[in-house]
């Protein structure tokens, strides 16, 4: 079989899967670039947009909206979840979740119900608790995160010391300030808070605020001295 024949066979099988799903009630807004594994399972009232690729034995629950330009690879997605322009691999995604655009869910992750993972976020080998929000530019790696946690912009869980990976534990109701680095292994207690720009290396007790940054120093008349 040459390349042309392979492509024709691929498109034939792809069309068969899409026709079968249409008969089962899956809605497609545009089938351009859509590829779906024959092993995948779908609930009721699912909407799939263009450029969506669904691999392996992925399961998508009722009322979900997938795409455009999304890859689901061996994932389980619960009801009423919306995933926009994301790559999700070998993970479990709860109900009422919103993800994307441009985020990456790496293997062995669990996203619990009503979580928001926004744009340019990455989650790897982690549990993200119910109601937690990571709006943008956040890396959550090897982390056990509780409920109703807020991740500010630019938060990084520094899980790798160059030799070994370490886990981070974040309690319920924590607030992680923007541009915080959590250097694993580290634990943040219930309802604790980190100040923006902090690099946290020690345990933060329940309801405490961690400030871990250098104090600002202003050099007066700096511009004038530079000109001399």
Residue frames as a rotation matrix with the C-alpha (Angstrom) as fourth column:
UNK 1
0.582 0.813 0.000 0.00
0.813 -0.582 0.000 0.00
0.000 0.000 -1.000 0.00
UNK 2
-0.384 -0.749 0.540 1.51
0.719 -0.609 -0.334 3.35
0.580 0.260 0.772 -1.02
UNK 3
-0.920 -0.062 -0.387 1.19
0.327 -0.666 -0.671 6.68
-0.216 -0.744 0.633 0.78
UNK 4
-0.708 0.702 -0.082 -1.85
-0.637 -0.584 0.503 7.76
0.305 0.408 0.860 -1.22
UNK 5
-0.106 0.670 -0.735 -3.65
-0.023 0.737 0.676 4.49
0.994 0.089 -0.063 -0.53
UNK 6
-0.576 -0.166 -0.800 -2.78
0.761 0.248 -0.600 4.71
0.298 -0.955 -0.017 3.17
UNK 7
-0.967 0.220 -0.128 -4.27
-0.160 -0.916 -0.369 8.20
-0.198 -0.336 0.921 3.35
UNK 8
-0.421 0.856 -0.299 -7.42
-0.626 -0.036 0.779 7.08
0.656 0.516 0.551 1.57
UNK 9
-0.138 0.327 -0.935 -7.84
0.440 0.866 0.238 4.17
0.888 -0.378 -0.263 3.97
UNK 10
-0.829 -0.209 -0.519 -7.22
0.560 -0.335 -0.758 6.43
-0.015 -0.919 0.394 6.96
UNK 11
-0.851 0.522 -0.050 -9.87
-0.524 -0.851 0.034 8.88
-0.025 0.055 0.998 5.76
UNK 12
-0.247 0.774 -0.582 -12.33
-0.279 0.519 0.808 6.05
0.928 0.362 0.088 5.10
UNK 13
-0.262 0.100 -0.960 -11.98
0.770 0.621 -0.146 4.70
0.582 -0.777 -0.240 8.63
UNK 14
-0.955 -0.106 -0.278 -12.07
0.254 -0.779 -0.573 8.21
-0.156 -0.617 0.771 10.11
UNK 15
-0.650 0.758 -0.053 -15.35
-0.648 -0.517 0.559 8.94
0.396 0.398 0.828 8.29
UNK 16
-0.162 0.578 -0.800 -16.87
0.180 0.814 0.551 5.67
0.970 -0.055 -0.236 9.52
UNK 17
-0.577 -0.113 -0.809 -16.17
0.805 0.092 -0.587 6.56
0.141 -0.989 0.038 13.15
UNK 18
-0.962 0.212 -0.173 -17.60
-0.169 -0.957 -0.236 10.07
-0.216 -0.198 0.956 12.76
UNK 19
-0.452 0.840 -0.299 -20.75
-0.505 0.036 0.863 8.75
0.736 0.541 0.408 11.02
UNK 20
-0.216 0.332 -0.918 -21.29
0.586 0.796 0.150 6.24
0.781 -0.506 -0.367 13.82
UNK 21
-0.746 -0.126 -0.654 -20.95
0.641 -0.402 -0.654 8.95
-0.181 -0.907 0.380 16.48
UNK 22
-0.859 0.511 -0.026 -23.35
-0.486 -0.799 0.355 11.24
0.160 0.317 0.935 14.61
UNK 23
-0.191 0.803 -0.565 -25.89
-0.106 0.556 0.825 8.42
0.976 0.217 -0.021 14.71
UNK 24
-0.190 0.041 -0.981 -25.29
0.866 0.478 -0.148 8.13
0.463 -0.878 -0.126 18.46
UNK 25
0.743 0.665 -0.074 -25.98
0.634 -0.664 0.396 11.84
0.214 -0.341 -0.915 19.00
UNK 26
-0.075 -0.820 -0.567 -22.50
0.730 -0.433 0.529 13.40
-0.679 -0.374 0.631 19.18
UNK 27
0.915 0.399 -0.051 -22.54
0.284 -0.731 -0.620 16.91
-0.285 0.553 -0.783 17.67
UNK 28
-0.188 -0.961 0.203 -19.71
0.887 -0.078 0.455 18.04
-0.422 0.266 0.867 15.38
UNK 29
0.512 0.338 -0.790 -19.46
0.076 -0.934 -0.350 21.74
-0.855 0.119 -0.504 14.54
UNK 30
0.596 -0.419 -0.685 -16.77
-0.798 -0.221 -0.560 21.08
0.084 0.881 -0.466 11.91
UNK 31
0.922 -0.212 0.325 -15.05
0.111 0.947 0.301 17.76
-0.372 -0.242 0.896 11.15
UNK 32
0.683 -0.730 0.025 -11.93
-0.247 -0.263 -0.933 19.39
0.687 0.631 -0.360 9.66
UNK 33
-0.279 -0.948 0.156 -8.92
-0.569 0.032 -0.822 17.70
0.774 -0.318 -0.548 11.26
UNK 34
0.235 0.432 0.870 -11.09
-0.959 0.249 0.136 15.62
-0.158 -0.867 0.473 13.61
UNK 35
-0.254 -0.308 -0.917 -9.77
-0.401 0.896 -0.190 12.13
0.880 0.319 -0.351 14.33
UNK 36
0.143 0.405 0.903 -11.42
-0.989 0.084 0.119 9.84
-0.028 -0.910 0.413 16.88
UNK 37
-0.869 -0.494 0.010 -10.40
-0.494 0.866 -0.078 6.40
0.030 -0.072 -0.997 18.03
UNK 38
-0.154 0.839 -0.522 -13.03
-0.365 0.443 0.819 3.70
0.918 0.317 0.238 17.51
UNK 39
-0.394 -0.058 -0.917 -12.39
0.689 0.642 -0.336 2.70
0.608 -0.765 -0.213 21.14
UNK 40
-0.982 -0.030 0.186 -13.50
-0.081 -0.824 -0.561 6.09
0.170 -0.566 0.807 22.51
UNK 41
-0.317 0.908 -0.276 -16.83
0.921 0.364 0.140 6.36
0.228 -0.210 -0.951 24.36
UNK 42
-0.901 0.060 0.429 -19.11
-0.050 -0.998 0.036 9.40
0.431 0.011 0.902 24.55
UNK 43
-0.623 0.729 -0.283 -22.07
0.525 0.122 -0.843 10.41
-0.580 -0.673 -0.458 26.70
UNK 44
0.263 0.843 0.469 -25.09
0.961 -0.186 -0.205 12.45
-0.085 0.504 -0.859 25.70
UNK 45
0.950 0.306 0.061 -25.02
0.312 -0.939 -0.146 15.99
0.013 0.158 -0.987 24.29
UNK 46
0.116 -0.977 -0.182 -21.30
0.533 -0.093 0.841 16.07
-0.838 -0.194 0.509 23.58
UNK 47
0.982 0.097 -0.165 -20.00
-0.069 -0.624 -0.779 18.80
-0.178 0.776 -0.606 21.23
UNK 48
0.172 -0.955 0.241 -16.75
0.657 0.294 0.694 18.33
-0.734 0.039 0.678 19.32
UNK 49
0.762 0.031 -0.647 -15.09
-0.298 -0.871 -0.392 21.17
-0.575 0.491 -0.654 17.43
UNK 50
0.891 -0.403 -0.211 -12.60
-0.145 0.187 -0.972 21.14
0.430 0.896 0.108 14.54
UNK 51
0.092 -0.994 0.060 -9.05
-0.556 -0.101 -0.825 19.88
0.826 0.042 -0.562 14.98
UNK 52
0.316 0.081 0.945 -9.93
-0.921 0.264 0.286 17.58
-0.226 -0.961 0.158 17.88
UNK 53
-0.143 -0.435 -0.889 -7.96
-0.499 0.808 -0.314 14.34
0.855 0.399 -0.333 18.16
UNK 54
0.366 0.334 0.868 -9.20
-0.919 0.274 0.282 11.69
-0.144 -0.902 0.408 20.58
UNK 55
-0.268 -0.659 -0.702 -6.95
-0.697 0.636 -0.331 8.67
0.665 0.400 -0.630 21.06
UNK 56
-0.916 -0.284 -0.285 -7.32
-0.068 0.808 -0.586 5.21
0.396 -0.517 -0.759 22.60
UNK 57
-0.285 0.823 -0.491 -10.03
0.774 0.500 0.388 4.27
0.565 -0.269 -0.780 25.08
UNK 58
-0.986 -0.026 0.166 -10.85
-0.051 -0.895 -0.444 7.85
0.160 -0.446 0.881 26.08
UNK 59
-0.239 0.944 -0.229 -14.20
0.958 0.268 0.105 8.34
0.160 -0.194 -0.968 27.82
UNK 60
-0.946 0.027 0.323 -16.09
-0.023 -1.000 0.017 11.64
0.323 0.008 0.946 27.53
UNK 61
-0.681 0.683 -0.263 -19.11
0.592 0.302 -0.747 12.23
-0.431 -0.665 -0.610 29.76
UNK 62
0.199 0.904 0.379 -22.46
0.980 -0.185 -0.073 13.93
0.004 0.386 -0.923 29.18
UNK 63
0.904 0.417 -0.096 -22.62
0.418 -0.908 -0.007 17.58
-0.090 -0.034 -0.995 28.15
UNK 64
0.100 -0.948 -0.301 -18.92
0.477 -0.220 0.851 18.01
-0.873 -0.229 0.431 27.44
UNK 65
0.992 0.062 -0.112 -17.47
-0.061 -0.541 -0.839 20.40
-0.113 0.839 -0.532 24.88
UNK 66
0.307 -0.920 0.243 -14.11
0.472 0.369 0.801 19.42
-0.827 -0.131 0.547 23.38
UNK 67
-0.301 -0.548 0.780 -11.99
0.952 -0.131 0.276 21.60
-0.049 0.826 0.562 21.13
UNK 68
0.947 -0.193 -0.256 -11.18
-0.188 0.312 -0.931 23.20
0.260 0.930 0.259 18.88
UNK 69
0.268 -0.956 -0.122 -7.61
-0.377 0.012 -0.926 21.95
0.886 0.294 -0.357 18.47
UNK 70
0.241 -0.104 0.965 -7.59
-0.958 0.135 0.254 19.62
-0.157 -0.985 -0.067 21.47
UNK 71
-0.223 -0.339 -0.914 -5.91
-0.413 0.882 -0.227 16.25
0.883 0.327 -0.336 22.00
UNK 72
0.389 0.302 0.870 -7.29
-0.903 0.309 0.297 13.72
-0.179 -0.902 0.393 24.48
UNK 73
-0.139 -0.556 -0.820 -5.02
-0.579 0.717 -0.388 10.68
0.803 0.421 -0.421 24.81
UNK 74
-0.265 0.089 -0.960 -6.38
0.480 0.876 -0.051 7.85
0.836 -0.475 -0.275 27.01
UNK 75
-0.944 0.001 0.331 -8.24
-0.250 -0.654 -0.714 10.24
0.216 -0.757 0.617 29.31
UNK 76
-0.308 0.907 -0.288 -11.47
0.921 0.360 0.148 10.05
0.238 -0.220 -0.946 31.30
UNK 77
-0.939 0.075 0.337 -13.53
-0.085 -0.996 -0.014 13.24
0.334 -0.042 0.941 31.21
UNK 78
-0.604 0.752 -0.263 -16.58
0.698 0.341 -0.629 13.58
-0.384 -0.564 -0.731 33.46
UNK 79
0.158 0.864 0.479 -19.82
0.987 -0.152 -0.051 15.45
0.028 0.481 -0.877 32.74
UNK 80
0.888 0.449 0.100 -20.18
0.454 -0.891 -0.028 19.10
0.076 0.070 -0.995 31.71
UNK 81
0.187 -0.909 -0.372 -16.49
0.390 -0.279 0.877 19.77
-0.901 -0.309 0.303 31.22
UNK 82
0.997 0.081 0.017 -15.10
0.053 -0.464 -0.884 22.15
-0.064 0.882 -0.467 28.59
UNK 83
0.187 -0.979 0.079 -11.60
0.436 0.155 0.887 21.71
-0.880 -0.131 0.456 27.17
UNK 84
0.979 0.186 -0.087 -10.34
0.041 -0.590 -0.807 24.31
-0.201 0.786 -0.585 24.69
UNK 85
0.658 -0.752 -0.043 -7.06
-0.336 -0.242 -0.910 24.04
0.674 0.614 -0.411 22.74
UNK 86
0.319 -0.522 0.791 -5.34
-0.900 0.096 0.426 21.70
-0.298 -0.848 -0.439 25.19
UNK 87
-0.082 -0.378 -0.922 -3.28
-0.456 0.837 -0.303 18.50
0.886 0.396 -0.241 25.22
UNK 88
0.251 0.253 0.934 -4.38
-0.957 0.206 0.202 15.97
-0.142 -0.945 0.294 27.87
UNK 89
-0.156 -0.463 -0.873 -2.56
-0.562 0.768 -0.307 12.67
0.812 0.443 -0.380 28.35
UNK 90
-0.208 -0.025 -0.978 -3.49
0.356 0.929 -0.100 9.60
0.911 -0.369 -0.184 30.39
UNK 91
-0.994 -0.083 0.066 -5.29
-0.020 -0.466 -0.885 11.51
0.104 -0.881 0.462 33.13
UNK 92
-0.277 0.935 -0.220 -8.68
0.948 0.303 0.096 11.87
0.156 -0.182 -0.971 34.83
UNK 93
-0.941 0.049 0.336 -10.67
-0.030 -0.998 0.061 15.09
0.338 0.047 0.940 34.51
UNK 94
-0.727 0.652 -0.217 -13.67
0.480 0.256 -0.839 15.73
-0.491 -0.714 -0.499 36.74
UNK 95
0.036 0.857 0.515 -17.07
0.984 -0.120 0.131 17.28
0.174 0.502 -0.847 36.06
UNK 96
0.892 0.433 -0.127 -17.64
0.446 -0.889 0.105 20.98
-0.067 -0.150 -0.986 35.57
UNK 97
0.035 -0.962 -0.272 -13.97
0.574 -0.204 0.793 21.56
-0.818 -0.184 0.544 34.74
UNK 98
0.995 0.091 -0.047 -12.83
0.012 -0.561 -0.828 24.31
-0.102 0.823 -0.559 32.37
UNK 99
0.193 -0.973 0.123 -9.43
0.487 0.204 0.849 24.02
-0.852 -0.104 0.514 30.71
UNK 100
-0.207 -0.474 0.856 -7.53
0.975 -0.030 0.219 26.13
-0.078 0.880 0.468 28.24
UNK 101
0.967 -0.132 -0.218 -6.58
-0.143 0.428 -0.892 27.55
0.211 0.894 0.395 25.94
UNK 102
0.363 -0.921 -0.139 -3.03
-0.328 0.013 -0.945 26.27
0.872 0.388 -0.297 25.45
UNK 103
0.178 -0.322 0.930 -2.59
-0.968 0.113 0.224 24.14
-0.178 -0.940 -0.291 28.56
UNK 104
-0.138 -0.396 -0.908 -1.00
-0.519 0.810 -0.274 20.71
0.844 0.433 -0.317 28.95
UNK 105
0.533 0.315 0.785 -2.19
-0.824 0.404 0.398 17.94
-0.192 -0.859 0.474 31.24
UNK 106
-0.301 -0.776 -0.555 0.60
-0.806 0.518 -0.286 15.39
0.509 0.361 -0.781 31.48
UNK 107
-0.040 0.384 -0.923 0.19
-0.027 0.923 0.385 11.72
0.999 0.040 -0.027 32.51
UNK 108
-0.313 0.000 -0.950 -0.99
0.788 0.558 -0.259 10.53
0.530 -0.830 -0.175 35.93
UNK 109
-0.981 0.061 0.182 -2.87
-0.139 -0.880 -0.455 13.67
0.133 -0.472 0.872 36.84
UNK 110
-0.303 0.931 -0.201 -6.30
0.942 0.325 0.085 14.00
0.145 -0.164 -0.976 38.44
UNK 111
-0.918 0.155 0.365 -8.28
-0.140 -0.988 0.065 17.18
0.370 0.009 0.929 37.96
UNK 112
-0.715 0.657 -0.240 -11.18
0.612 0.422 -0.669 17.17
-0.338 -0.625 -0.703 40.42
UNK 113
0.105 0.902 0.419 -14.64
0.989 -0.138 0.048 18.66
0.101 0.409 -0.907 39.94
UNK 114
0.878 0.473 0.073 -15.14
0.472 -0.881 0.034 22.36
0.081 0.005 -0.997 39.16
UNK 115
0.052 -0.933 -0.357 -11.45
0.559 -0.269 0.784 23.12
-0.828 -0.240 0.508 38.69
UNK 116
0.987 0.125 -0.103 -10.34
-0.009 -0.595 -0.804 25.89
-0.162 0.794 -0.586 36.35
UNK 117
-0.007 -0.988 0.156 -7.05
0.597 0.121 0.793 25.42
-0.802 0.099 0.589 34.49
UNK 118
0.680 0.379 -0.627 -6.59
-0.107 -0.795 -0.597 28.50
-0.725 0.473 -0.500 32.32
UNK 119
0.955 -0.281 -0.093 -4.14
-0.104 -0.025 -0.994 29.44
0.277 0.959 -0.053 29.60
UNK 120
0.216 -0.972 -0.091 -0.51
-0.358 0.008 -0.934 28.32
0.908 0.234 -0.346 29.40
UNK 121
0.276 -0.106 0.955 -0.60
-0.936 0.198 0.292 26.00
-0.220 -0.975 -0.045 32.41
UNK 122
-0.115 -0.329 -0.937 0.98
-0.469 0.850 -0.241 22.59
0.875 0.412 -0.252 32.84
UNK 123
0.390 0.269 0.881 -0.03
-0.901 0.309 0.305 19.88
-0.190 -0.912 0.363 35.31
UNK 124
-0.014 -0.496 -0.868 2.07
-0.544 0.732 -0.409 16.73
0.839 0.466 -0.280 35.73
UNK 125
-0.327 -0.169 -0.930 1.59
0.414 0.859 -0.302 13.71
0.850 -0.483 -0.211 38.02
UNK 126
-0.982 -0.008 0.191 -0.55
-0.145 -0.621 -0.770 15.76
0.125 -0.784 0.608 40.38
UNK 127
-0.222 0.955 -0.195 -3.94
0.961 0.248 0.122 15.92
0.165 -0.160 -0.973 42.07
UNK 128
-0.927 0.034 0.374 -5.71
-0.037 -0.999 -0.001 19.27
0.374 -0.015 0.927 41.78
UNK 129
-0.775 0.579 -0.254 -8.51
0.536 0.389 -0.749 19.50
-0.335 -0.717 -0.611 44.32
UNK 130
-0.016 0.925 0.379 -12.12
0.992 -0.033 0.121 20.48
0.124 0.378 -0.917 43.81
UNK 131
0.841 0.532 -0.098 -12.76
0.538 -0.842 0.046 24.14
-0.058 -0.092 -0.994 43.04
UNK 132
0.062 -0.902 -0.427 -9.10
0.473 -0.351 0.808 25.04
-0.879 -0.252 0.405 42.65
UNK 133
0.964 0.248 0.093 -8.14
0.211 -0.510 -0.834 27.71
-0.159 0.824 -0.544 40.11
UNK 134
-0.146 -0.984 -0.106 -4.91
0.460 -0.162 0.873 28.17
-0.876 0.079 0.476 38.16
UNK 135
0.642 0.666 -0.380 -5.71
0.060 -0.538 -0.841 30.92
-0.764 0.517 -0.385 35.71
UNK 136
0.952 -0.302 -0.046 -2.50
-0.120 -0.232 -0.965 31.36
0.281 0.925 -0.257 33.77
UNK 137
0.300 -0.954 0.015 1.20
-0.442 -0.153 -0.884 30.63
0.845 0.258 -0.468 33.37
UNK 138
0.308 -0.104 0.946 1.46
-0.929 0.180 0.322 28.03
-0.204 -0.978 -0.041 36.13
UNK 139
-0.172 -0.388 -0.906 3.39
-0.463 0.843 -0.273 24.77
0.869 0.373 -0.325 36.49
UNK 140
0.344 0.335 0.877 2.02
-0.924 0.290 0.251 22.19
-0.170 -0.897 0.409 38.95
UNK 141
0.127 -0.400 -0.908 4.28
-0.508 0.760 -0.406 19.13
0.852 0.513 -0.106 39.06
UNK 142
-0.377 -0.274 -0.885 4.29
0.422 0.800 -0.427 16.20
0.825 -0.534 -0.186 41.51
UNK 143
-0.862 0.145 0.485 1.81
-0.427 -0.725 -0.541 18.01
0.274 -0.673 0.687 43.74
UNK 144
-0.428 0.802 -0.418 -1.07
0.842 0.521 0.137 16.99
0.327 -0.293 -0.898 46.02
UNK 145
-0.939 0.091 0.330 -3.25
-0.112 -0.993 -0.043 20.09
0.324 -0.077 0.943 46.00
UNK 146
-0.708 0.681 -0.188 -6.33
0.504 0.301 -0.809 20.53
-0.495 -0.668 -0.556 48.15
UNK 147
0.086 0.889 0.449 -9.69
0.995 -0.100 0.007 22.17
0.051 0.446 -0.894 47.53
UNK 148
0.859 0.498 0.117 -10.39
0.498 -0.866 0.031 25.81
0.117 0.032 -0.993 46.67
UNK 149
0.024 -0.923 -0.384 -6.76
0.634 -0.283 0.720 26.78
-0.773 -0.260 0.578 46.18
UNK 150
0.973 0.213 -0.083 -5.94
0.083 -0.666 -0.742 29.87
-0.213 0.715 -0.666 44.12
UNK 151
0.041 -0.973 0.227 -2.74
0.863 0.149 0.483 29.88
-0.503 0.176 0.846 42.06
UNK 152
0.533 0.063 -0.844 -1.64
-0.155 -0.973 -0.171 33.36
-0.832 0.222 -0.508 41.00
UNK 153
0.968 -0.169 -0.184 0.02
-0.188 -0.006 -0.982 34.06
0.165 0.986 -0.038 37.68
UNK 154
0.315 -0.942 -0.113 3.50
-0.572 -0.094 -0.815 32.61
0.758 0.321 -0.568 37.20
UNK 155
0.453 -0.140 0.880 3.50
-0.804 0.363 0.471 30.10
-0.385 -0.921 0.052 40.06
UNK 156
0.148 -0.488 -0.860 6.05
-0.597 0.649 -0.471 27.31
0.788 0.583 -0.196 39.68
UNK 157
0.862 -0.026 0.507 6.27
-0.391 0.604 0.695 24.13
-0.324 -0.797 0.510 41.73
UNK 158
0.154 -0.911 -0.382 10.00
-0.918 0.011 -0.395 23.43
0.364 0.412 -0.835 41.54
UNK 159
0.841 0.410 0.353 9.81
-0.518 0.799 0.304 19.64
-0.158 -0.439 0.885 41.81
UNK 160
0.838 -0.546 -0.030 13.22
0.454 0.726 -0.517 18.61
0.304 0.419 0.856 40.40
UNK 161
0.793 -0.584 -0.174 16.58
-0.202 -0.522 0.828 19.14
-0.574 -0.622 -0.532 42.10
UNK 162
0.211 -0.712 -0.670 18.61
-0.977 -0.131 -0.168 17.92
0.032 0.689 -0.724 39.14
UNK 163
-0.852 -0.501 -0.155 18.67
-0.488 0.865 -0.114 14.33
0.191 -0.021 -0.981 40.37
UNK 164
-0.784 0.598 -0.168 15.33
0.619 0.731 -0.288 13.45
-0.050 -0.329 -0.943 42.01
UNK 165
-0.358 0.783 0.508 11.70
-0.051 -0.560 0.827 14.54
0.932 0.270 0.240 41.80
UNK 166
-0.941 0.072 -0.330 10.01
0.335 0.069 -0.940 15.64
-0.045 -0.995 -0.089 45.05
UNK 167
-0.150 0.975 0.164 6.35
0.799 0.022 0.601 16.15
0.583 0.221 -0.782 45.99
UNK 168
-0.936 0.024 0.350 4.65
-0.176 -0.896 -0.408 19.27
0.304 -0.444 0.843 47.24
UNK 169
-0.367 0.848 -0.381 1.56
0.913 0.408 0.028 19.25
0.179 -0.338 -0.924 49.49
UNK 170
-0.897 0.189 0.400 -0.84
-0.174 -0.982 0.073 22.21
0.407 -0.004 0.914 49.39
UNK 171
-0.771 0.610 -0.183 -3.71
0.483 0.373 -0.792 22.29
-0.415 -0.699 -0.582 51.88
UNK 172
0.046 0.901 0.431 -7.29
0.986 -0.110 0.126 23.39
0.161 0.419 -0.894 51.28
UNK 173
0.840 0.541 -0.048 -8.10
0.543 -0.833 0.110 27.09
0.020 -0.118 -0.993 50.81
UNK 174
-0.052 -0.919 -0.391 -4.53
0.681 -0.319 0.659 28.21
-0.730 -0.232 0.643 50.21
UNK 175
0.972 0.206 -0.113 -3.67
0.073 -0.721 -0.689 31.33
-0.223 0.662 -0.716 48.23
UNK 176
0.128 -0.960 0.248 -0.45
0.828 0.241 0.506 31.13
-0.546 0.140 0.826 46.22
UNK 177
0.494 0.076 -0.866 0.67
-0.075 -0.989 -0.129 34.63
-0.866 0.129 -0.483 45.28
UNK 178
0.995 -0.071 -0.066 1.85
-0.068 -0.020 -0.997 35.48
0.070 0.997 -0.025 41.78
UNK 179
0.393 -0.910 -0.133 5.41
-0.406 -0.042 -0.913 34.46
0.825 0.413 -0.386 40.86
UNK 180
0.450 -0.229 0.863 5.78
-0.818 0.283 0.501 32.18
-0.359 -0.931 -0.060 43.86
UNK 181
-0.102 -0.514 -0.852 8.30
-0.575 0.729 -0.371 29.33
0.812 0.452 -0.370 43.63
UNK 182
0.698 0.299 0.651 7.46
-0.701 0.472 0.535 26.31
-0.147 -0.829 0.539 45.78
UNK 183
-0.156 -0.878 -0.452 10.71
-0.848 0.354 -0.395 24.38
0.507 0.322 -0.800 46.16
UNK 184
0.816 0.559 -0.146 9.84
-0.446 0.771 0.455 20.75
0.366 -0.306 0.879 46.81
UNK 185
-0.258 0.834 -0.489 9.60
0.725 0.501 0.472 18.93
0.638 -0.233 -0.734 49.09
UNK 186
-0.981 0.028 0.191 7.48
-0.135 -0.802 -0.581 21.51
0.137 -0.596 0.791 50.87
UNK 187
-0.376 0.892 -0.251 4.09
0.894 0.420 0.157 21.61
0.245 -0.165 -0.955 52.61
UNK 188
-0.821 0.265 0.507 1.63
-0.284 -0.958 0.041 24.51
0.496 -0.110 0.861 52.78
UNK 189
-0.864 0.474 -0.169 -0.88
0.405 0.455 -0.793 24.20
-0.299 -0.754 -0.586 55.61
UNK 190
-0.067 0.970 0.232 -4.61
0.998 0.062 0.027 24.82
0.011 0.234 -0.972 55.51
UNK 191
0.808 0.572 0.142 -5.62
0.581 -0.813 -0.032 28.36
0.097 0.109 -0.989 54.39
UNK 192
0.073 -0.848 -0.525 -2.03
0.540 -0.409 0.736 29.55
-0.838 -0.338 0.428 54.23
UNK 193
0.973 0.230 0.016 -0.85
0.161 -0.631 -0.759 32.28
-0.164 0.741 -0.651 51.89
UNK 194
-0.032 -0.997 0.075 2.35
0.897 0.005 0.442 33.07
-0.441 0.081 0.894 50.06
UNK 195
0.370 0.088 -0.925 3.26
-0.057 -0.991 -0.118 36.66
-0.927 0.097 -0.362 49.22
UNK 196
0.997 0.032 0.077 3.84
0.076 0.017 -0.997 37.46
-0.033 0.999 0.015 45.56
UNK 197
0.537 -0.843 -0.035 7.41
-0.527 -0.302 -0.795 36.89
0.659 0.445 -0.606 44.43
UNK 198
0.370 -0.379 0.848 8.30
-0.852 0.224 0.472 34.49
-0.369 -0.898 -0.240 47.24
UNK 199
-0.053 -0.408 -0.911 10.56
-0.503 0.799 -0.329 31.45
0.863 0.441 -0.248 46.98
UNK 200
0.481 0.415 0.773 9.21
-0.876 0.182 0.447 29.07
0.045 -0.892 0.451 49.61
UNK 201
-0.212 -0.676 -0.706 11.55
-0.486 0.700 -0.524 26.34
0.848 0.232 -0.476 50.90
UNK 202
-0.992 -0.125 0.025 10.16
-0.075 0.415 -0.907 25.65
0.103 -0.901 -0.421 54.38
UNK 203
-0.443 0.875 -0.195 6.81
0.853 0.478 0.209 24.44
0.276 -0.074 -0.958 55.69
UNK 204
-0.759 0.343 0.553 4.10
-0.340 -0.934 0.113 27.08
0.555 -0.103 0.825 55.99
UNK 205
-0.913 0.404 -0.059 1.77
0.272 0.494 -0.826 26.48
-0.304 -0.770 -0.561 58.99
UNK 206
-0.151 0.959 0.239 -2.02
0.978 0.109 0.180 26.59
0.146 0.260 -0.954 58.80
UNK 207
0.744 0.667 0.026 -3.41
0.663 -0.743 0.084 30.10
0.075 -0.046 -0.996 58.22
UNK 208
0.176 -0.762 -0.623 0.08
0.395 -0.525 0.754 31.63
-0.902 -0.379 0.209 58.07
UNK 209
0.995 0.019 -0.093 1.50
-0.074 -0.461 -0.884 33.97
-0.060 0.887 -0.458 55.44
UNK 210
0.302 -0.937 0.172 4.95
0.742 0.345 0.575 33.21
-0.598 -0.046 0.800 54.03
UNK 211
0.959 -0.180 -0.219 7.05
-0.271 -0.814 -0.514 36.13
-0.086 0.552 -0.829 52.76
UNK 212
0.403 -0.841 0.362 10.27
0.445 0.526 0.725 34.85
-0.800 -0.130 0.586 51.24
UNK 213
0.586 -0.230 0.777 11.86
0.706 -0.326 -0.629 37.58
0.398 0.917 -0.029 49.15
UNK 214
-0.493 -0.841 -0.223 14.60
0.863 -0.440 -0.248 40.16
0.111 -0.315 0.943 49.45
UNK 215
0.297 0.558 -0.775 13.63
0.647 -0.714 -0.266 43.55
-0.702 -0.422 -0.573 50.86
UNK 216
0.626 0.010 0.779 13.47
0.703 -0.439 -0.560 46.31
0.336 0.899 -0.282 48.27
UNK 217
-0.008 -0.672 -0.740 16.35
0.624 -0.582 0.522 48.80
-0.781 -0.458 0.424 48.24
UNK 218
0.858 0.299 0.419 16.10
0.514 -0.542 -0.665 52.03
0.028 0.785 -0.618 46.21
UNK 219
-0.235 -0.963 -0.133 19.35
0.900 -0.267 0.344 53.67
-0.366 -0.039 0.930 45.05
UNK 220
0.622 0.533 -0.574 18.71
0.370 -0.846 -0.384 57.40
-0.690 0.027 -0.723 44.92
UNK 221
0.555 -0.342 -0.758 19.87
-0.618 -0.780 -0.100 59.48
-0.557 0.524 -0.644 41.95
UNK 222
0.198 -0.491 0.848 21.00
0.290 0.856 0.428 56.33
-0.936 0.162 0.312 40.13
UNK 223
0.717 0.134 0.684 20.54
0.694 -0.038 -0.719 57.81
-0.070 0.990 -0.120 36.65
UNK 224
0.926 -0.367 0.093 22.61
-0.354 -0.926 -0.130 60.90
0.134 0.088 -0.987 37.41
UNK 225
0.342 -0.834 0.432 25.50
-0.518 0.216 0.828 58.82
-0.784 -0.507 -0.358 38.81
UNK 226
0.342 -0.169 0.925 25.53
0.585 0.808 -0.068 56.59
-0.736 0.564 0.375 35.74
UNK 227
0.922 0.067 0.381 25.95
0.358 -0.525 -0.772 59.62
0.148 0.849 -0.508 33.45
UNK 228
0.756 -0.654 -0.023 29.12
-0.565 -0.670 0.482 60.83
-0.330 -0.351 -0.876 35.22
